[in-house]
Amino acid sequence: MFFRSRKGTTPRTDAAPPSRYFPTTVLCHTVDLDGLIPRVVDTDEENNDIKRLTPWIFEHTQIADDESFGGWPKERTEFRDVFYLLNTQFYDACDAGELADALESAETVTLPRKNWKAPRREYFTHSMRSQGMLLRILMETIYYNLRDIMDGGPELHFPVSKFRQEYTIGGHRYSSSPDGAAIVGLPEARIPVISFVGWYEKETWTEFLGEIVSIMLGQLAKNIDSAGLQDQEVFAVGFYGRCIYIARGYFTSDLIARVHSKGCSDNETVNLDFTRGYDLRLKDDWLEGTRGLTRLLRYILSGTARVGAIRSHVDHVTSSTRAV
């Protein structure tokens, strides 16, 4: 469906494809955290994760606003940059409203050939870069707080530089560039396992979904190149206004193969599940949002998630163990 063409597979072209290759129907659902990401540790251990990740500011206030930074001690600077960016870069994002209110059960989306050149998006390059930086700092800090207590799994990296990835629909090439990612592998062979997705002012719901799906398909392509054709989960963490969300797409191997070679038929759909939006400036939202992010990291690195790059790592470790 969406993996990059190799020798002997469907040839790629940059010529404009027939219109039937453009539209994709996206079915959206808001689900609670337990319905989105399986818990791989018991409740007590997950609660300990959240305690470990509670920043100094929420020991003293319920809302992290501009006036809360004065007393932040130097010895407890974790997440300070996250709150600084939230309060300085996203002051104009309150008009977006709630993600759950905006969510439509079904939407026909036109995928951009190159998501970074989508109409109007290019005028918000700085804002999108800032959001990617914030999500990188947030996820990287959480990961390094958990790394010593998580069992196994490949090492994750959080590159500063942006990168592009290609996918193919019906023999026609598309490209996407996430606003950041958690990756496995060396920089020259990076494979994203969680993509970061930005939001821009007055972005329509169709544009919002097109951005997410485009980035997810690029991530899917990289993982299929790594692990071969198989059912895949694809995860993204992004912004909608001031709030972050976690999104999950699920793609069967049959769907991938069919759409890769033939394109999208009129009844082809992509299913996306979303958490609600979390305003990280609010203590209760912070606690629930970071619970979701820690659970996501633990789930992916446990090897039980259907993520190609992680499955390849598990298979390699298993083969090496048997060889010994």
Buried (B, 14 or more C-beta within 10 A) or exposed (E): BBBBBEEEEBEBEEEEBEEEBBEBBBEBEBBEBEEBBEBBBEEEEBEEBBEBBBBBBBEEEEEBEEEBEEEBEEEEEBBBBBBBBBBEBBEEBEEBEEBBEBBEEEBEBBBBBBBBEBEEBEEBEEBBBBBBBBBBBBBBBBBEBBEEEBEEBBEBBBBEEBBEBBBBBBBBBBBBBBBBBBBBBEEEEBBBBBBBBBBBEEBEBBBBBBBBBBBBBBBBBBBBBBBEBBEBBBBBBBBBBBBBBBBBBBBEBEBBEBBBBBBBEEEBBBEBBBBBBBBBBBBEBBBBBBBBBBBBBBBBBBBBBBBBBBBBBBEEBEEEEEEE
